Amino acid sequence: MGKTKRQEPLPTWVRPKQRFRRRLGRFFLHLLGWTGIAVLYYIAFAIFFDTPAEYAMKTSTKKLEQEYGALAQRYDSLSVVLDNIVERDRNVFKILFESEPYDFTSESEGRRISRYERLLDSDISTLSKDLVSKTEELEKKLSILLTSYEKLTGQLSSLGTGADFIPSIQPVINTDLTLLTASYGMRIHPFYKTLSSHQGVDFTIPENSRVFATADGTVKDIINRRSSSGTTLIIDHGNGYETHYSHLNKTNVRKGQKVRKGDIVALSGNTGLSLAPHLHYEVLYKGMRVNPIYYFFMELSPAQYQRILRIAESGMQSFD
């Protein structure tokens, strides 16, 4: 068996060099480790925490999203009112001319696109200020309307059964709110072409449509003689309230008869000085004609009530 070769001891000048290399290696390993920890810490901080600039940007983005949501809601509301007006005008056209109206959508589409392009060209600051201003204005109006609605509802609740004697529903079936064609106020007379006071509201409905009593009461009078209002039914509800239903084709009640809210009291027509078949409806309180729009609250939700108020403000042609 051969002898193991004995390892010669390293020279003394080599040992410090090896120790330096080992220390240098450990230093680089520590440096690499701490660098990795720092990178991981930065990544974790970037994921879970925002820098001031990022926080400001997120806040601004959230505010813009809220403003966009408010603008979208306002746009939807205006679209509903616009669709209602279009549908109402189509009904009027069909009743007057017994045909489908011309579709102006394709012609107006170009103008609508141009308006949208102008909006897109506006800077965000201008759009934001305009949106905030209009939103605040709408919120104030809505707050006033809701307060009035709640106050009125509370007063009606306190009246108990006495509320049944106050006109509070529409005299025709108008679930979609598309039949109201002329509101209370100054309107152009359809025959004389002059500005005159229209002291009721007009519902454009086909002849022989059902007409309902808007509150409990007693038939005060039925006017069949020749007049500009045509055949007219008058109901006395007590407490100073009266309702008038004009241009009727037929009445289903007699003078002195008791009626309940929702009873079919007549059929609509085109009698008297009337441009087309419709119902002219009036509400009187203590002998004074008042705006019937304010007396449709019982069957309408706050949103529907606000919508019919907007429709009434759009300015329409009276039919009598």
C-alpha positions as CSV (number, residue, x, y, z in Angstrom):
1,M,0.0,0.0,0.0
2,G,1.3,3.4,-1.0
3,K,1.8,6.2,1.4
4,T,-0.6,9.2,1.4
5,K,1.0,12.2,-0.1
6,R,1.4,14.8,2.7
7,Q,-0.1,18.3,1.9
8,E,2.4,21.0,2.2
9,P,1.4,23.9,4.4
10,L,0.4,27.1,2.5
11,P,2.8,29.9,2.5
12,T,2.0,32.5,5.2
13,W,1.4,35.2,2.6
14,V,-1.5,33.2,0.9
15,R,-3.7,32.9,4.1
16,P,-4.7,36.6,4.4
17,K,-5.6,36.5,0.7
18,Q,-8.0,33.6,1.2
19,R,-9.6,35.3,4.2
20,F,-10.1,38.5,2.2
21,R,-11.8,36.5,-0.6
22,R,-14.1,34.8,1.9
23,R,-15.0,38.1,3.5
24,L,-15.6,39.7,0.1
25,G,-17.8,36.8,-0.9
26,R,-19.8,37.1,2.4
27,F,-20.1,40.8,1.8
28,F,-21.5,40.4,-1.7
29,L,-23.9,37.7,-0.4
30,H,-25.2,40.0,2.3
31,L,-25.4,42.9,-0.2
32,L,-27.4,40.7,-2.6
33,G,-29.7,39.6,0.3
34,W,-30.4,43.1,1.5
35,T,-30.9,44.3,-2.0
36,G,-33.6,41.6,-2.5
37,I,-35.2,42.5,0.8
38,A,-35.3,46.2,-0.3
39,V,-36.8,45.3,-3.7
40,L,-39.5,43.1,-2.0
41,Y,-40.2,45.9,0.5
42,Y,-40.6,48.4,-2.3
43,I,-42.9,46.1,-4.3
44,A,-45.0,45.5,-1.2
45,F,-45.2,49.2,-0.3
46,A,-46.2,50.0,-3.9
47,I,-49.0,47.4,-3.8
48,F,-50.5,48.2,-0.4
49,F,-49.7,51.9,-0.1
50,D,-50.1,54.9,-2.4
51,T,-47.6,57.7,-2.9
52,P,-49.0,61.3,-2.5
53,A,-49.2,61.7,-6.2
54,E,-51.0,58.3,-6.7
55,Y,-53.4,59.2,-3.8
56,A,-54.3,62.5,-5.4
57,M,-54.8,60.9,-8.8
58,K,-57.1,58.2,-7.3
59,T,-59.1,60.9,-5.4
60,S,-59.5,62.9,-8.6
61,T,-60.5,59.8,-10.6
62,K,-63.1,58.9,-8.0
63,K,-64.5,62.4,-8.0
64,L,-64.8,62.3,-11.8
65,E,-66.5,58.9,-11.6
66,Q,-69.1,60.4,-9.2
67,E,-69.6,63.4,-11.5
68,Y,-70.0,61.1,-14.5
69,G,-72.6,59.0,-12.6
70,A,-74.6,62.2,-11.7
71,L,-74.4,63.3,-15.3
72,A,-75.5,59.9,-16.6
73,Q,-78.5,60.0,-14.2
74,R,-79.4,63.5,-15.4
75,Y,-79.1,62.4,-19.0
76,D,-81.3,59.4,-18.4
77,S,-83.9,61.7,-16.8
78,L,-83.9,64.1,-19.7
79,S,-84.0,61.2,-22.1
80,V,-87.2,59.9,-20.4
81,V,-88.9,63.3,-20.7
82,L,-87.8,63.7,-24.3
83,D,-89.1,60.2,-25.2
84,N,-92.4,61.1,-23.5
85,I,-92.7,64.3,-25.5
86,V,-92.0,62.5,-28.7
87,E,-94.6,59.8,-27.9
88,R,-97.1,62.5,-26.9
89,D,-96.6,64.3,-30.2
90,R,-97.0,61.0,-32.1
91,N,-100.3,60.4,-30.4
92,V,-101.5,63.9,-31.3
93,F,-100.4,63.5,-34.9
94,K,-102.2,60.2,-35.2
95,I,-105.4,61.6,-33.8
96,L,-105.3,64.7,-36.0
97,F,-104.2,63.1,-39.2
98,E,-104.9,59.4,-38.6
99,S,-101.5,58.4,-39.9
100,E,-98.0,57.8,-38.6
101,P,-95.9,61.0,-38.2
102,Y,-92.7,61.5,-40.2
103,D,-89.6,60.3,-38.5
104,F,-87.2,63.2,-37.9
105,T,-84.7,61.0,-35.9
106,S,-82.3,60.6,-38.8
107,E,-82.3,64.4,-39.5
108,S,-81.7,65.3,-35.8
109,E,-79.1,62.6,-35.3
110,G,-76.4,64.7,-37.0
111,R,-77.2,67.7,-34.8
112,R,-77.1,65.5,-31.7
113,I,-73.7,64.1,-32.7
114,S,-72.4,67.6,-33.3
115,R,-73.4,68.6,-29.8
116,Y,-71.7,65.6,-28.3
117,E,-68.5,66.4,-30.3
118,R,-68.5,69.9,-28.9
119,L,-68.8,68.5,-25.4
120,L,-65.9,66.1,-26.0
121,D,-63.8,69.1,-27.2
122,S,-64.5,71.0,-24.0
123,D,-61.8,70.6,-21.3
124,I,-62.5,68.5,-18.1
125,S,-62.5,71.6,-15.9
126,T,-65.2,73.3,-17.8
127,L,-67.4,70.2,-18.0
128,S,-66.8,69.5,-14.3
129,K,-67.8,73.0,-13.2
130,D,-70.9,73.0,-15.4
131,L,-71.9,69.5,-14.2
132,V,-71.5,70.4,-10.5
133,S,-73.5,73.6,-11.0
134,K,-76.4,71.9,-12.8
135,T,-76.3,68.9,-10.3
136,E,-76.6,71.3,-7.3
137,E,-79.4,73.1,-9.0
138,L,-81.3,69.9,-9.7
139,E,-80.6,68.7,-6.1
140,K,-82.1,71.9,-4.7
141,K,-85.2,71.6,-6.8
142,L,-85.6,67.9,-6.0
143,S,-85.2,68.6,-2.3
144,I,-87.9,71.3,-2.4
145,L,-90.2,69.0,-4.4
146,L,-89.7,66.0,-2.0
147,T,-90.3,68.3,1.1
148,S,-93.5,69.6,-0.5
149,Y,-94.6,66.1,-1.4
150,E,-93.9,64.7,2.1
151,K,-95.7,67.6,3.7
152,L,-98.7,67.1,1.4
153,T,-98.8,63.4,2.1
154,G,-98.7,64.0,5.8
155,Q,-101.6,66.5,5.5
156,L,-103.6,64.0,3.5
157,S,-103.0,61.3,6.1
158,S,-104.3,63.5,8.8
159,L,-107.5,64.1,6.8
160,G,-108.4,60.4,6.9
161,T,-111.5,59.6,4.7
162,G,-111.8,63.4,4.0
163,A,-108.9,63.0,1.5
164,D,-111.3,61.1,-0.8
165,F,-113.2,64.4,-1.4
166,I,-110.0,66.2,-2.7
167,P,-109.3,65.7,-6.5
168,S,-106.1,63.6,-6.4
169,I,-105.9,61.4,-9.5
170,Q,-105.9,61.9,-13.3
171,P,-109.3,61.8,-15.0
172,V,-108.0,59.3,-17.7
173,I,-105.7,56.3,-17.8
174,N,-102.3,57.9,-18.4
175,T,-99.9,55.4,-16.9
176,D,-97.0,56.4,-19.2
177,L,-97.8,60.1,-18.8
178,T,-97.9,60.5,-22.6
179,L,-101.4,61.8,-23.0
180,L,-101.0,65.3,-21.4
181,T,-100.8,67.7,-24.4
182,A,-101.6,71.1,-23.0
183,S,-101.0,72.4,-19.4
184,Y,-102.4,75.2,-17.3
185,G,-101.3,78.7,-18.2
186,M,-100.9,81.1,-21.2
187,R,-101.2,79.2,-24.5
188,I,-101.8,79.9,-28.2
189,H,-105.5,79.5,-29.0
190,P,-105.8,76.8,-31.7
191,F,-108.5,78.8,-33.6
192,Y,-108.0,82.4,-32.9
193,K,-104.1,82.2,-32.9
194,T,-103.9,84.6,-30.0
195,L,-102.3,84.2,-26.6
196,S,-105.0,83.2,-24.1
197,S,-105.3,81.8,-20.6
198,H,-105.8,78.0,-20.7
199,Q,-107.3,77.3,-17.3
200,G,-107.1,73.5,-17.3
201,V,-105.2,70.7,-18.9
202,D,-105.9,68.7,-22.1
203,F,-105.5,65.0,-22.5
204,T,-105.4,63.8,-26.1
205,I,-107.4,60.6,-26.2
206,P,-109.6,58.9,-28.8
207,E,-113.3,59.5,-28.7
208,N,-115.3,57.4,-26.2
209,S,-112.4,56.9,-23.9
210,R,-113.3,56.4,-20.3
211,V,-113.3,59.5,-18.0
212,F,-113.0,59.0,-14.3
213,A,-114.2,61.0,-11.3
214,T,-111.1,62.3,-9.6
215,A,-112.7,62.4,-6.1
216,D,-115.9,61.6,-4.2
217,G,-118.7,64.0,-4.8
218,T,-122.1,64.9,-6.2
219,V,-122.9,65.7,-9.8
220,K,-123.7,69.4,-9.8
221,D,-124.6,70.0,-13.4
222,I,-124.4,68.5,-16.9
223,I,-124.2,71.1,-19.6
224,N,-125.5,69.9,-23.0
225,R,-126.3,73.2,-24.6
226,R,-124.2,74.5,-27.4
227,S,-121.0,76.1,-26.0
228,S,-117.3,76.3,-26.8
229,S,-116.8,73.7,-24.0
230,G,-119.2,71.2,-25.6
231,T,-120.8,68.7,-23.3
232,T,-119.5,69.4,-19.8
233,L,-119.8,67.5,-16.5
234,I,-119.4,69.4,-13.2
235,I,-118.9,67.5,-9.9
236,D,-119.0,69.2,-6.5
237,H,-116.7,67.5,-4.0
238,G,-117.4,69.8,-1.1
239,N,-114.9,71.8,0.9
240,G,-114.8,74.3,-2.0
241,Y,-113.6,71.8,-4.6
242,E,-115.2,71.3,-8.1
243,T,-114.0,69.5,-11.2
244,H,-115.1,70.1,-14.8
245,Y,-114.8,67.6,-17.6
246,S,-115.4,69.2,-21.1
247,H,-115.8,68.2,-24.8
248,L,-117.5,64.9,-23.7
249,N,-119.3,62.6,-26.1
250,K,-121.5,61.1,-23.4
251,T,-122.1,61.2,-19.7
252,N,-122.9,58.1,-17.6
253,V,-124.3,60.0,-14.6
254,R,-127.2,62.3,-13.8
255,K,-127.6,65.5,-11.9
256,G,-127.6,65.0,-8.1
257,Q,-126.0,61.5,-8.3
258,K,-123.3,60.6,-5.8
259,V,-120.0,59.4,-7.3
260,R,-116.9,57.8,-5.9
261,K,-113.3,58.5,-6.9
262,G,-112.4,56.3,-9.9
263,D,-116.0,55.9,-11.1
264,I,-116.5,56.1,-14.9
265,V,-118.6,59.2,-15.2
266,A,-118.4,60.0,-18.9
267,L,-116.9,59.1,-22.3
268,S,-114.6,61.6,-24.0
269,G,-115.4,63.2,-27.3
270,N,-114.9,66.2,-29.6
271,T,-117.9,68.4,-28.9
272,G,-117.8,72.2,-28.8
273,L,-114.9,74.3,-30.0
274,S,-112.3,71.5,-30.1
275,L,-109.4,71.0,-32.4
276,A,-109.4,67.3,-32.1
277,P,-110.8,64.6,-29.7
278,H,-109.6,65.3,-26.2
279,L,-110.6,65.9,-22.6
280,H,-110.4,69.3,-21.1
281,Y,-110.1,69.0,-17.3
282,E,-110.3,71.7,-14.7
283,V,-110.1,71.9,-10.9
284,L,-111.7,74.8,-9.0
285,Y,-111.1,75.7,-5.4
286,K,-113.5,78.2,-3.8
287,G,-114.6,79.4,-7.3
288,M,-111.0,79.9,-8.6
289,R,-109.5,77.7,-11.3
290,V,-106.2,76.2,-10.1
291,N,-103.5,74.2,-11.9
292,P,-104.8,70.5,-12.0
293,I,-101.2,69.2,-12.3
294,Y,-100.8,69.8,-8.6
295,Y,-103.7,67.4,-7.9
296,F,-102.4,64.2,-9.5
297,F,-100.2,63.3,-6.5
298,M,-102.2,60.4,-5.2
299,E,-101.5,58.0,-8.0
300,L,-98.0,59.1,-8.9
301,S,-94.7,58.4,-7.3
302,P,-92.3,61.3,-6.5
303,A,-90.4,60.5,-9.7
304,Q,-93.5,60.4,-11.8
305,Y,-94.8,63.6,-10.2
306,Q,-91.6,65.4,-11.0
307,R,-91.7,64.0,-14.6
308,I,-95.2,65.3,-15.2
309,L,-94.3,68.7,-13.9
310,R,-91.5,68.8,-16.4
311,I,-93.8,67.8,-19.2
312,A,-96.2,70.5,-18.2
313,E,-93.4,73.1,-18.3
314,S,-92.4,72.2,-21.9
315,G,-95.0,74.5,-23.5
316,M,-97.7,72.8,-25.5
317,Q,-100.6,73.7,-27.9
318,S,-104.0,73.8,-26.4
319,F,-106.9,72.0,-28.2
320,D,-109.7,74.3,-27.2
